[in-house]
Amino acid sequence: MIKLVIDTATGTLVGATVVAPNGGEVLGLLTLAVHQRVPVDALRHMTYAFPTFHGGVGEALGAYARGTGKVIDPAYVASGYFD
């Protein structure tokens, strides 16, 4: 499982979680992206080695771009869905 936290106002990755064998190795890539404020669009257009766990980052970004990932924003939370 790869969870990406994206600031939609700036279009940058602000956090991530990886639950997988060797997930810590994947977090190195994501940590660098967070600290350098890399735009999500730039991350989405990178070429990831496949089949690897790093390839999962590309898949997660693709799901976000297609709107098939779970998106939670403050307005969505304020709607009362989580009460």
C-alpha positions as semicolon CSV with decimal commas, in nm:
position;residue;x (nm);y (nm);z (nm)
1;M;0,000;0,000;0,000
2;I;0,126;0,343;-0,089
3;K;-0,049;0,646;0,057
4;L;0,036;0,986;-0,086
5;V;-0,062;1,314;0,079
6;I;-0,084;1,589;-0,181
7;D;-0,140;1,959;-0,123
8;T;-0,385;2,036;-0,401
9;A;-0,331;2,411;-0,361
10;T;0,040;2,387;-0,450
11;G;0,034;2,058;-0,641
12;T;0,314;1,913;-0,430
13;L;0,361;1,597;-0,229
14;V;0,359;1,678;0,144
15;G;0,366;1,328;0,292
16;A;0,364;0,957;0,218
17;T;0,336;0,614;0,378
18;V;0,445;0,281;0,235
19;V;0,346;-0,058;0,375
20;A;0,537;-0,322;0,179
21;P;0,845;-0,539;0,198
22;N;1,139;-0,300;0,162
23;G;0,897;-0,008;0,192
24;G;1,170;0,197;0,357
25;E;1,360;0,199;0,029
26;V;1,060;0,345;-0,149
27;L;1,023;0,609;0,122
28;G;1,368;0,743;0,032
29;L;1,234;0,853;-0,307
30;L;0,919;1,000;-0,154
31;T;1,108;1,177;0,127
32;L;1,330;1,349;-0,128
33;A;1,023;1,457;-0,326
34;V;0,859;1,602;-0,013
35;H;1,168;1,791;0,100
36;Q;1,238;1,932;-0,247
37;R;0,871;2,022;-0,305
38;V;0,867;1,837;-0,635
39;P;0,541;1,900;-0,824
40;V;0,319;1,592;-0,838
41;D;0,288;1,639;-1,212
42;A;0,667;1,602;-1,247
43;L;0,661;1,287;-1,031
44;R;0,378;1,145;-1,239
45;H;0,575;1,184;-1,562
46;M;0,889;1,012;-1,432
47;T;0,980;0,666;-1,556
48;Y;0,979;0,412;-1,272
49;A;1,149;0,073;-1,288
50;F;0,889;-0,200;-1,324
51;P;0,821;-0,451;-1,178
52;T;0,962;-0,307;-0,857
53;F;0,814;-0,158;-0,543
54;H;0,921;0,183;-0,678
55;G;0,689;0,117;-0,971
56;G;0,404;0,132;-0,720
57;V;0,472;0,503;-0,671
58;G;0,402;0,560;-1,039
59;E;0,086;0,351;-1,012
60;A;-0,033;0,552;-0,710
61;L;0,032;0,880;-0,888
62;G;-0,152;0,750;-1,193
63;A;-0,452;0,656;-0,979
64;Y;-0,452;1,009;-0,834
65;A;-0,437;1,163;-1,181
66;R;-0,725;0,944;-1,302
67;G;-0,930;1,040;-0,998
68;T;-0,951;0,677;-0,884
69;G;-0,757;0,729;-0,562
70;K;-0,926;0,823;-0,238
71;V;-0,918;1,201;-0,209
72;I;-0,987;1,366;0,123
73;D;-0,980;1,744;0,139
74;P;-1,095;1,980;0,418
75;A;-1,424;2,054;0,242
76;Y;-1,492;1,681;0,211
77;V;-1,419;1,623;0,580
78;A;-1,633;1,925;0,675
79;S;-1,924;1,773;0,484
80;G;-1,980;1,540;0,779
81;Y;-1,895;1,219;0,594
82;F;-1,654;1,113;0,869
83;D;-1,889;1,187;1,163
